[in-house]
Amino acid sequence: MMSHISQMMVQRCNKILKGETENLDILGSTVESAIRVTEQALYDLDHPKAYVPKSIEVQ
């Protein structure tokens, strides 16, 4: 049972939510693209987006 989700899986899920179902390879086909995606994942870990609940009941 998974107790967490990796940042790479978050990026893959974001592609699916945006309708990008053709190519789910988040690392790309080159070393440069894999490095770029990995750097973005590390940046996202260091700078998380704030979650803002949508209703007062959730708060």
N, CA, C, O and CB atoms as a CASP TS submission, in Angstrom:
PFRMAT TS
TARGET T0000
AUTHOR 0000-0000-0000
METHOD Language model
MODEL 1
PARENT N/A
ATOM      1  N   MET     1       0.839  -1.180   0.000  1.00  0.00           N
ATOM      2  CA  MET     1       0.000   0.000   0.000  1.00  0.00           C
ATOM      3  C   MET     1       0.889   1.249   0.000  1.00  0.00           C
ATOM      4  O   MET     1       1.829   1.355   0.787  1.00  0.00           O
ATOM      5  CB  MET     1      -0.957  -0.005   1.222  1.00  0.00           C
ATOM      6  N   MET     2       0.579   2.181  -0.886  1.00  0.00           N
ATOM      7  CA  MET     2       1.367   3.409  -0.961  1.00  0.00           C
ATOM      8  C   MET     2       0.930   4.384   0.115  1.00  0.00           C
ATOM      9  O   MET     2      -0.264   4.560   0.359  1.00  0.00           O
ATOM     10  CB  MET     2       1.239   4.054  -2.347  1.00  0.00           C
ATOM     11  N   SER     3       1.892   5.011   0.751  1.00  0.00           N
ATOM     12  CA  SER     3       1.578   6.009   1.770  1.00  0.00           C
ATOM     13  C   SER     3       1.919   7.419   1.295  1.00  0.00           C
ATOM     14  O   SER     3       1.725   8.389   2.027  1.00  0.00           O
ATOM     15  CB  SER     3       2.329   5.698   3.062  1.00  0.00           C
ATOM     16  N   HIS     4       2.429   7.530   0.066  1.00  0.00           N
ATOM     17  CA  HIS     4       2.775   8.833  -0.478  1.00  0.00           C
ATOM     18  C   HIS     4       2.740   8.768  -2.006  1.00  0.00           C
ATOM     19  O   HIS     4       2.650   7.687  -2.588  1.00  0.00           O
ATOM     20  CB  HIS     4       4.171   9.288   0.026  1.00  0.00           C
ATOM     21  N   ILE     5       2.812   9.928  -2.642  1.00  0.00           N
ATOM     22  CA  ILE     5       2.865   9.988  -4.094  1.00  0.00           C
ATOM     23  C   ILE     5       4.091  10.819  -4.470  1.00  0.00           C
ATOM     24  O   ILE     5       4.332  11.877  -3.888  1.00  0.00           O
ATOM     25  CB  ILE     5       1.543  10.599  -4.699  1.00  0.00           C
ATOM     26  N   SER     6       4.849  10.346  -5.424  1.00  0.00           N
ATOM     27  CA  SER     6       6.075  11.042  -5.795  1.00  0.00           C
ATOM     28  C   SER     6       5.758  12.287  -6.612  1.00  0.00           C
ATOM     29  O   SER     6       4.687  12.393  -7.210  1.00  0.00           O
ATOM     30  CB  SER     6       7.005  10.110  -6.583  1.00  0.00           C
ATOM     31  N   GLN     7       6.691  13.221  -6.631  1.00  0.00           N
ATOM     32  CA  GLN     7       6.519  14.440  -7.412  1.00  0.00           C
ATOM     33  C   GLN     7       6.428  14.114  -8.899  1.00  0.00           C
ATOM     34  O   GLN     7       5.721  14.795  -9.642  1.00  0.00           O
ATOM     35  CB  GLN     7       7.676  15.416  -7.149  1.00  0.00           C
ATOM     36  N   MET     8       7.136  13.081  -9.335  1.00  0.00           N
ATOM     37  CA  MET     8       7.058  12.663 -10.735  1.00  0.00           C
ATOM     38  C   MET     8       5.652  12.152 -11.065  1.00  0.00           C
ATOM     39  O   MET     8       5.143  12.407 -12.156  1.00  0.00           O
ATOM     40  CB  MET     8       8.111  11.571 -11.032  1.00  0.00           C
ATOM     41  N   MET     9       5.028  11.437 -10.136  1.00  0.00           N
ATOM     42  CA  MET     9       3.672  10.961 -10.365  1.00  0.00           C
ATOM     43  C   MET     9       2.695  12.135 -10.399  1.00  0.00           C
ATOM     44  O   MET     9       1.723  12.112 -11.155  1.00  0.00           O
ATOM     45  CB  MET     9       3.264   9.953  -9.278  1.00  0.00           C
ATOM     46  N   VAL    10       2.945  13.149  -9.593  1.00  0.00           N
ATOM     47  CA  VAL    10       2.111  14.355  -9.625  1.00  0.00           C
ATOM     48  C   VAL    10       2.179  14.989 -11.008  1.00  0.00           C
ATOM     49  O   VAL    10       1.152  15.385 -11.558  1.00  0.00           O
ATOM     50  CB  VAL    10       2.561  15.371  -8.540  1.00  0.00           C
ATOM     51  N   GLN    11       3.384  15.089 -11.577  1.00  0.00           N
ATOM     52  CA  GLN    11       3.534  15.664 -12.910  1.00  0.00           C
ATOM     53  C   GLN    11       2.801  14.823 -13.955  1.00  0.00           C
ATOM     54  O   GLN    11       2.183  15.364 -14.872  1.00  0.00           O
ATOM     55  CB  GLN    11       5.019  15.786 -13.274  1.00  0.00           C
ATOM     56  N   ARG    12       2.871  13.522 -13.815  1.00  0.00           N
ATOM     57  CA  ARG    12       2.171  12.641 -14.759  1.00  0.00           C
ATOM     58  C   ARG    12       0.656  12.811 -14.640  1.00  0.00           C
ATOM     59  O   ARG    12      -0.042  12.866 -15.652  1.00  0.00           O
ATOM     60  CB  ARG    12       2.560  11.168 -14.512  1.00  0.00           C
ATOM     61  N   CYS    13       0.155  12.894 -13.426  1.00  0.00           N
ATOM     62  CA  CYS    13      -1.282  13.098 -13.210  1.00  0.00           C
ATOM     63  C   CYS    13      -1.728  14.443 -13.775  1.00  0.00           C
ATOM     64  O   CYS    13      -2.822  14.550 -14.328  1.00  0.00           O
ATOM     65  CB  CYS    13      -1.622  13.016 -11.709  1.00  0.00           C
ATOM     66  N   ASN    14      -0.894  15.463 -13.642  1.00  0.00           N
ATOM     67  CA  ASN    14      -1.225  16.769 -14.203  1.00  0.00           C
ATOM     68  C   ASN    14      -1.356  16.692 -15.720  1.00  0.00           C
ATOM     69  O   ASN    14      -2.236  17.331 -16.296  1.00  0.00           O
ATOM     70  CB  ASN    14      -0.163  17.802 -13.816  1.00  0.00           C
ATOM     71  N   LYS    15      -0.489  15.915 -16.375  1.00  0.00           N
ATOM     72  CA  LYS    15      -0.599  15.741 -17.825  1.00  0.00           C
ATOM     73  C   LYS    15      -1.919  15.078 -18.190  1.00  0.00           C
ATOM     74  O   LYS    15      -2.567  15.463 -19.163  1.00  0.00           O
ATOM     75  CB  LYS    15       0.575  14.908 -18.359  1.00  0.00           C
ATOM     76  N   ILE    16      -2.314  14.081 -17.407  1.00  0.00           N
ATOM     77  CA  ILE    16      -3.571  13.375 -17.675  1.00  0.00           C
ATOM     78  C   ILE    16      -4.748  14.321 -17.487  1.00  0.00           C
ATOM     79  O   ILE    16      -5.673  14.322 -18.298  1.00  0.00           O
ATOM     80  CB  ILE    16      -3.719  12.142 -16.752  1.00  0.00           C
ATOM     81  N   LEU    17      -4.726  15.127 -16.426  1.00  0.00           N
ATOM     82  CA  LEU    17      -5.816  16.061 -16.168  1.00  0.00           C
ATOM     83  C   LEU    17      -5.931  17.124 -17.255  1.00  0.00           C
ATOM     84  O   LEU    17      -7.020  17.637 -17.515  1.00  0.00           O
ATOM     85  CB  LEU    17      -5.622  16.725 -14.821  1.00  0.00           C
ATOM     86  N   LYS    18      -4.808  17.454 -17.888  1.00  0.00           N
ATOM     87  CA  LYS    18      -4.817  18.438 -18.974  1.00  0.00           C
ATOM     88  C   LYS    18      -5.221  17.808 -20.308  1.00  0.00           C
ATOM     89  O   LYS    18      -5.302  18.494 -21.326  1.00  0.00           O
ATOM     90  CB  LYS    18      -3.440  19.087 -19.105  1.00  0.00           C
ATOM     91  N   GLY    19      -5.475  16.496 -20.293  1.00  0.00           N
ATOM     92  CA  GLY    19      -5.916  15.821 -21.508  1.00  0.00           C
ATOM     93  C   GLY    19      -4.789  15.289 -22.372  1.00  0.00           C
ATOM     94  O   GLY    19      -5.031  14.856 -23.499  1.00  0.00           O
ATOM     95  N   GLU    20      -3.583  15.310 -21.877  1.00  0.00           N
ATOM     96  CA  GLU    20      -2.434  14.816 -22.626  1.00  0.00           C
ATOM     97  C   GLU    20      -2.288  13.311 -22.393  1.00  0.00           C
ATOM     98  O   GLU    20      -1.503  12.883 -21.547  1.00  0.00           O
ATOM     99  CB  GLU    20      -1.138  15.569 -22.211  1.00  0.00           C
ATOM    100  N   THR    21      -3.035  12.524 -23.137  1.00  0.00           N
ATOM    101  CA  THR    21      -2.995  11.078 -22.944  1.00  0.00           C
ATOM    102  C   THR    21      -2.124  10.367 -23.969  1.00  0.00           C
ATOM    103  O   THR    21      -1.889   9.164 -23.849  1.00  0.00           O
ATOM    104  CB  THR    21      -4.388  10.519 -22.997  1.00  0.00           C
ATOM    105  N   GLU    22      -1.642  11.088 -24.975  1.00  0.00           N
ATOM    106  CA  GLU    22      -0.831  10.480 -26.033  1.00  0.00           C
ATOM    107  C   GLU    22       0.534  10.045 -25.509  1.00  0.00           C
ATOM    108  O   GLU    22       0.956   8.909 -25.729  1.00  0.00           O
ATOM    109  CB  GLU    22      -0.655  11.459 -27.196  1.00  0.00           C
ATOM    110  N   ASN    23       1.225  10.952 -24.813  1.00  0.00           N
ATOM    111  CA  ASN    23       2.587  10.677 -24.363  1.00  0.00           C
ATOM    112  C   ASN    23       2.682  10.941 -22.867  1.00  0.00           C
ATOM    113  O   ASN    23       2.790  12.091 -22.440  1.00  0.00           O
ATOM    114  CB  ASN    23       3.619  11.540 -25.142  1.00  0.00           C
ATOM    115  N   LEU    24       2.641   9.881 -22.074  1.00  0.00           N
ATOM    116  CA  LEU    24       2.712  10.037 -20.624  1.00  0.00           C
ATOM    117  C   LEU    24       4.123   9.858 -20.074  1.00  0.00           C
ATOM    118  O   LEU    24       4.323   9.791 -18.861  1.00  0.00           O
ATOM    119  CB  LEU    24       1.789   9.053 -19.963  1.00  0.00           C
ATOM    120  N   ASP    25       5.092   9.783 -20.972  1.00  0.00           N
ATOM    121  CA  ASP    25       6.486   9.681 -20.560  1.00  0.00           C
ATOM    122  C   ASP    25       6.952  11.052 -20.094  1.00  0.00           C
ATOM    123  O   ASP    25       7.313  11.896 -20.914  1.00  0.00           O
ATOM    124  CB  ASP    25       7.384   9.149 -21.719  1.00  0.00           C
ATOM    125  N   ILE    26       6.948  11.279 -18.793  1.00  0.00           N
ATOM    126  CA  ILE    26       7.262  12.607 -18.278  1.00  0.00           C
ATOM    127  C   ILE    26       8.734  12.952 -18.386  1.00  0.00           C
ATOM    128  O   ILE    26       9.093  14.128 -18.327  1.00  0.00           O
ATOM    129  CB  ILE    26       6.831  12.714 -16.851  1.00  0.00           C
ATOM    130  N   LEU    27       9.597  11.953 -18.543  1.00  0.00           N
ATOM    131  CA  LEU    27      11.025  12.229 -18.636  1.00  0.00           C
ATOM    132  C   LEU    27      11.470  12.597 -20.041  1.00  0.00           C
ATOM    133  O   LEU    27      12.572  13.116 -20.223  1.00  0.00           O
ATOM    134  CB  LEU    27      11.801  11.041 -18.165  1.00  0.00           C
ATOM    135  N   GLY    28      10.639  12.340 -21.027  1.00  0.00           N
ATOM    136  CA  GLY    28      11.013  12.664 -22.389  1.00  0.00           C
ATOM    137  C   GLY    28      11.917  11.609 -22.998  1.00  0.00           C
ATOM    138  O   GLY    28      12.126  10.538 -22.428  1.00  0.00           O
ATOM    139  N   SER    29      12.447  11.934 -24.163  1.00  0.00           N
ATOM    140  CA  SER    29      13.244  10.940 -24.883  1.00  0.00           C
ATOM    141  C   SER    29      14.731  11.272 -24.909  1.00  0.00           C
ATOM    142  O   SER    29      15.517  10.544 -25.516  1.00  0.00           O
ATOM    143  CB  SER    29      12.738  10.808 -26.294  1.00  0.00           C
ATOM    144  N   THR    30      15.125  12.363 -24.256  1.00  0.00           N
ATOM    145  CA  THR    30      16.546  12.734 -24.238  1.00  0.00           C
ATOM    146  C   THR    30      17.025  12.906 -22.801  1.00  0.00           C
ATOM    147  O   THR    30      16.229  13.060 -21.876  1.00  0.00           O
ATOM    148  CB  THR    30      16.786  14.036 -25.043  1.00  0.00           C
ATOM    149  N   VAL    31      18.326  12.876 -22.641  1.00  0.00           N
ATOM    150  CA  VAL    31      18.912  13.098 -21.317  1.00  0.00           C
ATOM    151  C   VAL    31      18.591  14.511 -20.840  1.00  0.00           C
ATOM    152  O   VAL    31      18.299  14.722 -19.663  1.00  0.00           O
ATOM    153  CB  VAL    31      20.448  12.871 -21.347  1.00  0.00           C
ATOM    154  N   GLU    32      18.645  15.475 -21.753  1.00  0.00           N
ATOM    155  CA  GLU    32      18.372  16.865 -21.398  1.00  0.00           C
ATOM    156  C   GLU    32      16.941  17.050 -20.892  1.00  0.00           C
ATOM    157  O   GLU    32      16.712  17.771 -19.920  1.00  0.00           O
ATOM    158  CB  GLU    32      18.621  17.770 -22.600  1.00  0.00           C
ATOM    159  N   SER    33      15.981  16.403 -21.549  1.00  0.00           N
ATOM    160  CA  SER    33      14.593  16.543 -21.107  1.00  0.00           C
ATOM    161  C   SER    33      14.392  15.876 -19.745  1.00  0.00           C
ATOM    162  O   SER    33      13.635  16.379 -18.914  1.00  0.00           O
ATOM    163  CB  SER    33      13.631  15.933 -22.148  1.00  0.00           C
ATOM    164  N   ALA    34      15.064  14.751 -19.515  1.00  0.00           N
ATOM    165  CA  ALA    34      14.956  14.078 -18.216  1.00  0.00           C
ATOM    166  C   ALA    34      15.545  14.944 -17.112  1.00  0.00           C
ATOM    167  O   ALA    34      14.992  15.015 -16.014  1.00  0.00           O
ATOM    168  CB  ALA    34      15.664  12.713 -18.251  1.00  0.00           C
ATOM    169  N   ILE    35      16.650  15.594 -17.395  1.00  0.00           N
ATOM    170  CA  ILE    35      17.267  16.492 -16.409  1.00  0.00           C
ATOM    171  C   ILE    35      16.346  17.667 -16.127  1.00  0.00           C
ATOM    172  O   ILE    35      16.170  18.046 -14.969  1.00  0.00           O
ATOM    173  CB  ILE    35      18.643  16.997 -16.907  1.00  0.00           C
ATOM    174  N   ARG    36      15.758  18.248 -17.162  1.00  0.00           N
ATOM    175  CA  ARG    36      14.866  19.394 -17.012  1.00  0.00           C
ATOM    176  C   ARG    36      13.648  19.023 -16.152  1.00  0.00           C
ATOM    177  O   ARG    36      13.268  19.780 -15.258  1.00  0.00           O
ATOM    178  CB  ARG    36      14.411  19.905 -18.397  1.00  0.00           C
ATOM    179  N   VAL    37      13.045  17.873 -16.418  1.00  0.00           N
ATOM    180  CA  VAL    37      11.869  17.444 -15.655  1.00  0.00           C
ATOM    181  C   VAL    37      12.247  17.156 -14.203  1.00  0.00           C
ATOM    182  O   VAL    37      11.500  17.493 -13.285  1.00  0.00           O
ATOM    183  CB  VAL    37      11.231  16.191 -16.299  1.00  0.00           C
ATOM    184  N   THR    38      13.392  16.543 -14.001  1.00  0.00           N
ATOM    185  CA  THR    38      13.846  16.248 -12.637  1.00  0.00           C
ATOM    186  C   THR    38      14.121  17.531 -11.867  1.00  0.00           C
ATOM    187  O   THR    38      13.774  17.634 -10.691  1.00  0.00           O
ATOM    188  CB  THR    38      15.105  15.372 -12.665  1.00  0.00           C
ATOM    189  N   GLU    39      14.743  18.511 -12.519  1.00  0.00           N
ATOM    190  CA  GLU    39      14.985  19.796 -11.864  1.00  0.00           C
ATOM    191  C   GLU    39      13.668  20.478 -11.501  1.00  0.00           C
ATOM    192  O   GLU    39      13.558  21.080 -10.433  1.00  0.00           O
ATOM    193  CB  GLU    39      15.825  20.711 -12.769  1.00  0.00           C
ATOM    194  N   GLN    40      12.672  20.390 -12.378  1.00  0.00           N
ATOM    195  CA  GLN    40      11.368  20.985 -12.093  1.00  0.00           C
ATOM    196  C   GLN    40      10.707  20.278 -10.912  1.00  0.00           C
ATOM    197  O   GLN    40      10.090  20.930 -10.069  1.00  0.00           O
ATOM    198  CB  GLN    40      10.458  20.918 -13.337  1.00  0.00           C
ATOM    199  N   ALA    41      10.827  18.960 -10.843  1.00  0.00           N
ATOM    200  CA  ALA    41      10.253  18.207  -9.726  1.00  0.00           C
ATOM    201  C   ALA    41      10.911  18.601  -8.409  1.00  0.00           C
ATOM    202  O   ALA    41      10.231  18.749  -7.394  1.00  0.00           O
ATOM    203  CB  ALA    41      10.405  16.697  -9.960  1.00  0.00           C
ATOM    204  N   LEU    42      12.222  18.770  -8.422  1.00  0.00           N
ATOM    205  CA  LEU    42      12.931  19.192  -7.210  1.00  0.00           C
ATOM    206  C   LEU    42      12.532  20.607  -6.807  1.00  0.00           C
ATOM    207  O   LEU    42      12.370  20.896  -5.622  1.00  0.00           O
ATOM    208  CB  LEU    42      14.449  19.115  -7.423  1.00  0.00           C
ATOM    209  N   TYR    43      12.375  21.483  -7.786  1.00  0.00           N
ATOM    210  CA  TYR    43      11.923  22.851  -7.501  1.00  0.00           C
ATOM    211  C   TYR    43      10.532  22.822  -6.877  1.00  0.00           C
ATOM    212  O   TYR    43      10.278  23.514  -5.891  1.00  0.00           O
ATOM    213  CB  TYR    43      11.917  23.711  -8.794  1.00  0.00           C
ATOM    214  N   ASP    44       9.625  22.020  -7.449  1.00  0.00           N
ATOM    215  CA  ASP    44       8.263  21.931  -6.935  1.00  0.00           C
ATOM    216  C   ASP    44       8.227  21.406  -5.505  1.00  0.00           C
ATOM    217  O   ASP    44       7.366  21.800  -4.719  1.00  0.00           O
ATOM    218  CB  ASP    44       7.424  21.040  -7.833  1.00  0.00           C
ATOM    219  N   LEU    45       9.160  20.517  -5.163  1.00  0.00           N
ATOM    220  CA  LEU    45       9.230  20.020  -3.785  1.00  0.00           C
ATOM    221  C   LEU    45       9.660  21.126  -2.829  1.00  0.00           C
ATOM    222  O   LEU    45       9.148  21.220  -1.713  1.00  0.00           O
ATOM    223  CB  LEU    45      10.203  18.833  -3.688  1.00  0.00           C
ATOM    224  N   ASP    46      10.601  21.964  -3.265  1.00  0.00           N
ATOM    225  CA  ASP    46      11.095  23.058  -2.425  1.00  0.00           C
ATOM    226  C   ASP    46      10.126  24.233  -2.357  1.00  0.00           C
ATOM    227  O   ASP    46      10.171  25.017  -1.409  1.00  0.00           O
ATOM    228  CB  ASP    46      12.432  23.538  -2.940  1.00  0.00           C
ATOM    229  N   HIS    47       9.251  24.363  -3.354  1.00  0.00           N
ATOM    230  CA  HIS    47       8.323  25.484  -3.428  1.00  0.00           C
ATOM    231  C   HIS    47       6.897  24.972  -3.672  1.00  0.00           C
ATOM    232  O   HIS    47       6.347  25.164  -4.756  1.00  0.00           O
ATOM    233  CB  HIS    47       8.747  26.469  -4.546  1.00  0.00           C
ATOM    234  N   PRO    48       6.301  24.321  -2.663  1.00  0.00           N
ATOM    235  CA  PRO    48       4.955  23.753  -2.857  1.00  0.00           C
ATOM    236  C   PRO    48       3.916  24.849  -3.055  1.00  0.00           C
ATOM    237  O   PRO    48       4.020  25.942  -2.497  1.00  0.00           O
ATOM    238  CB  PRO    48       4.562  22.876  -1.657  1.00  0.00           C
ATOM    239  N   LYS    49       2.922  24.527  -3.858  1.00  0.00           N
ATOM    240  CA  LYS    49       1.808  25.447  -4.069  1.00  0.00           C
ATOM    241  C   LYS    49       0.892  25.358  -2.852  1.00  0.00           C
ATOM    242  O   LYS    49       0.619  24.271  -2.343  1.00  0.00           O
ATOM    243  CB  LYS    49       1.028  25.115  -5.396  1.00  0.00           C
ATOM    244  N   ALA    50       0.425  26.509  -2.397  1.00  0.00           N
ATOM    245  CA  ALA    50      -0.458  26.547  -1.235  1.00  0.00           C
ATOM    246  C   ALA    50      -1.826  25.999  -1.613  1.00  0.00           C
ATOM    247  O   ALA    50      -2.375  26.334  -2.662  1.00  0.00           O
ATOM    248  CB  ALA    50      -0.584  27.987  -0.684  1.00  0.00           C
ATOM    249  N   TYR    51      -2.357  25.169  -0.762  1.00  0.00           N
ATOM    250  CA  TYR    51      -3.696  24.631  -0.963  1.00  0.00           C
ATOM    251  C   TYR    51      -4.693  25.561  -0.296  1.00  0.00           C
ATOM    252  O   TYR    51      -4.575  25.850   0.895  1.00  0.00           O
ATOM    253  CB  TYR    51      -3.817  23.184  -0.401  1.00  0.00           C
ATOM    254  N   VAL    52      -5.671  26.030  -1.054  1.00  0.00           N
ATOM    255  CA  VAL    52      -6.699  26.915  -0.516  1.00  0.00           C
ATOM    256  C   VAL    52      -8.040  26.200  -0.628  1.00  0.00           C
ATOM    257  O   VAL    52      -8.521  25.955  -1.734  1.00  0.00           O
ATOM    258  CB  VAL    52      -6.724  28.292  -1.271  1.00  0.00           C
ATOM    259  N   PRO    53      -8.649  25.862   0.515  1.00  0.00           N
ATOM    260  CA  PRO    53      -9.963  25.206   0.464  1.00  0.00           C
ATOM    261  C   PRO    53     -10.991  26.080  -0.251  1.00  0.00           C
ATOM    262  O   PRO    53     -10.902  27.307  -0.209  1.00  0.00           O
ATOM    263  CB  PRO    53     -10.453  24.879   1.883  1.00  0.00           C
ATOM    264  N   LYS    54     -11.969  25.447  -0.907  1.00  0.00           N
ATOM    265  CA  LYS    54     -12.943  26.173  -1.692  1.00  0.00           C
ATOM    266  C   LYS    54     -14.164  26.625  -0.904  1.00  0.00           C
ATOM    267  O   LYS    54     -14.923  27.467  -1.382  1.00  0.00           O
ATOM    268  CB  LYS    54     -13.376  25.336  -2.823  1.00  0.00           C
ATOM    269  N   SER    55     -14.365  26.093   0.270  1.00  0.00           N
ATOM    270  CA  SER    55     -15.550  26.493   1.041  1.00  0.00           C
ATOM    271  C   SER    55     -15.187  26.662   2.507  1.00  0.00           C
ATOM    272  O   SER    55     -14.195  26.110   2.981  1.00  0.00           O
ATOM    273  CB  SER    55     -16.684  25.455   0.887  1.00  0.00           C
ATOM    274  N   ILE    56     -15.987  27.417   3.205  1.00  0.00           N
ATOM    275  CA  ILE    56     -15.769  27.648   4.631  1.00  0.00           C
ATOM    276  C   ILE    56     -15.943  26.350   5.425  1.00  0.00           C
ATOM    277  O   ILE    56     -15.314  26.174   6.468  1.00  0.00           O
ATOM    278  CB  ILE    56     -16.736  28.726   5.153  1.00  0.00           C
ATOM    279  N   GLU    57     -16.799  25.437   4.933  1.00  0.00           N
ATOM    280  CA  GLU    57     -17.003  24.179   5.629  1.00  0.00           C
ATOM    281  C   GLU    57     -15.724  23.344   5.646  1.00  0.00           C
ATOM    282  O   GLU    57     -15.431  22.664   6.629  1.00  0.00           O
ATOM    283  CB  GLU    57     -18.136  23.395   4.978  1.00  0.00           C
ATOM    284  N   VAL    58     -14.968  23.401   4.554  1.00  0.00           N
ATOM    285  CA  VAL    58     -13.730  22.636   4.469  1.00  0.00           C
ATOM    286  C   VAL    58     -12.689  23.216   5.421  1.00  0.00           C
ATOM    287  O   VAL    58     -11.917  22.483   6.038  1.00  0.00           O
ATOM    288  CB  VAL    58     -13.193  22.625   3.022  1.00  0.00           C
ATOM    289  N   GLN    59     -12.682  24.564   5.531  1.00  0.00           N
ATOM    290  CA  GLN    59     -11.720  25.200   6.437  1.00  0.00           C
ATOM    291  C   GLN    59     -12.000  24.807   7.869  1.00  0.00           C
ATOM    292  O   GLN    59     -11.295  25.243   8.778  1.00  0.00           O
ATOM    293  CB  GLN    59     -11.759  26.725   6.293  1.00  0.00           C
TER
END
